[in-house]
């Protein structure tokens, strides 16, 4: 009964540890979660746009593009953690319906940075960025009911 009273009075958060509060998105107010989602998402878009603009700089433009584009995608992906919490986000990311898209997306994020910094292959980094975009799009479509099916039907209709 005491636990119910604490929950109803709002004192439940005081008993939760800091880690629990951070991992559980419900400990943040809805307004705070939406604000931080928007801030993180806009930063991600800004990084991606900046990276695209830096692509045309002679010399290290392709490296800067790959880094900023990848950071933008990471920030955009991380922004959804504010809406549902990191643990729930990870569970949804690795659900069977999104598993392949998640793995491809993460491999492309890592591949882009490896291509730029260790392998010094700018062309490969751009290919990985394109694959990042496609994997992120396919991953995002999985949250819209029947969106993937509609895209598949559209492409098969165009190809036939």
Secondary structure by P-SEA (a helix, b strand, c coil): caaaaaaaaccccccccaaaaaaccccccaaaaaaaaaaaaaaaaaaaaaaaaacccccaaaaaaaaaaaaaaaaaaacccccccaaaaaaaaaccccaaaaaaaaaaaaaaaaaccccccaaaaaaaaaaaaaaaaaaaaccccaaaaaaaaaaaaaac
